[in-house]
């Protein structure tokens, strides 16, 4: 009996992860995430903020973001853009049918475009620069995020 209850709970979680019922969640959360992602990845290095007399909070926040080894910063792009790919799929879905290829393609194009844009815009931020490694991690995150989303959606559809 416990196994059946656990399966039903897991099934509900999978269905909600693939397609939340709330239109507000499916539209507002992805938009807010894109804004947050751009803000986080567009923060100049702490010394630039200090040179331009930003407040202590901004300088401390930037210090915390850049206080990791460079390779960890590169790897952090993968989960950030995995989530972006997932939220993009939510945003473009109109119904519970996540197999609509046109909507899936729109979500993929948006996530890939934003990945490229996100790196390109860093060329205009003081003390920041676009890197091929970051772009690769962005695109891997988008690719794997999309793949996992579509698999979970298919699983949810088969068990509904």
SVG drawing of the C-alpha trace seen along z (x, -y; Angstrom):
<svg xmlns="http://www.w3.org/2000/svg" viewBox="-4 -57 44 59">
<polyline fill="none" stroke="black" stroke-width="0.4" points="0.0,0.0 2.8,-2.4 4.5,-1.7 1.3,-2.6 0.9,-5.8 4.5,-6.8 4.0,-6.1 1.0,-8.3 2.8,-11.1 5.8,-10.7 3.4,-10.8 1.8,-14.0 5.2,-15.6 6.3,-14.6 3.1,-15.9 3.4,-19.2 7.1,-19.6 6.2,-19.0 3.2,-21.3 2.1,-23.3 -1.5,-24.2 -1.0,-27.8 -0.8,-30.0 0.8,-32.7 3.6,-30.3 4.2,-29.2 4.4,-32.8 5.7,-35.0 8.4,-32.6 10.2,-32.1 10.2,-35.9 11.5,-36.7 14.2,-34.0 15.5,-35.5 15.7,-38.9 17.5,-37.4 19.8,-35.4 20.8,-38.4 21.3,-40.5 23.5,-37.8 25.6,-37.2 25.9,-40.9 27.4,-42.0 30.8,-43.7 33.8,-42.5 34.0,-44.1 37.0,-46.3 35.0,-48.0 32.1,-48.6 34.5,-50.1 36.1,-52.4 32.6,-53.7 31.6,-54.3 28.8,-51.7 27.5,-51.0 29.0,-48.4 26.2,-45.9 26.8,-45.8 30.5,-45.4 30.1,-42.7 27.6,-40.9 29.9,-41.0 32.7,-39.7 30.6,-36.7 29.8,-35.9 33.4,-36.1 34.9,-34.4 34.9,-30.9 37.6,-29.4 37.1,-30.2 36.3,-26.6 33.4,-26.5 32.1,-29.7 32.2,-28.1 30.4,-25.0 27.7,-27.0 26.4,-28.0 25.2,-24.5 22.5,-24.3 21.5,-28.0 20.8,-27.3 19.3,-23.9 16.7,-25.7 16.3,-28.3 15.5,-25.6 12.9,-24.0 11.2,-27.4 11.3,-28.2 9.3,-25.0 6.8,-26.1 6.5,-29.5 5.7,-28.4 3.3,-25.6 -0.3,-26.3 -1.8,-23.0 -0.6,-19.9 0.5,-18.6 4.3,-19.1 4.8,-17.2 3.8,-20.2 7.0,-20.5 6.5,-24.1 6.2,-25.2 9.1,-23.1 11.2,-24.6 10.2,-28.1 11.4,-27.4 14.6,-25.9 15.3,-28.8 14.6,-31.3 16.9,-29.5 19.7,-29.1 19.4,-32.8 19.4,-33.9 22.5,-31.8 24.3,-33.5 23.0,-36.9 24.0,-36.5 27.6,-35.8 27.7,-38.5 26.4,-41.3 29.4,-40.6 31.6,-42.2 30.0,-45.5 30.3,-45.1 33.5,-46.5 36.0,-43.8 33.8,-41.1 34.3,-39.2 32.5,-36.5 34.2,-33.1 33.7,-30.0 33.7,-27.9 30.8,-29.8 28.9,-29.6 29.5,-25.9 28.2,-25.4 25.2,-27.6 24.3,-25.5 25.0,-22.2 22.6,-23.3 20.0,-24.2 20.4,-21.0 20.3,-18.7 17.5,-20.7 15.4,-20.4 16.1,-16.7 15.2,-16.0 12.1,-18.2 10.8,-16.4 11.5,-13.0 9.7,-14.0 6.8,-15.4 6.5,-12.2 6.6,-10.2 3.9,-12.4 1.7,-12.1 2.0,-8.3 1.0,-8.1 -1.9,-10.6"/>
</svg>
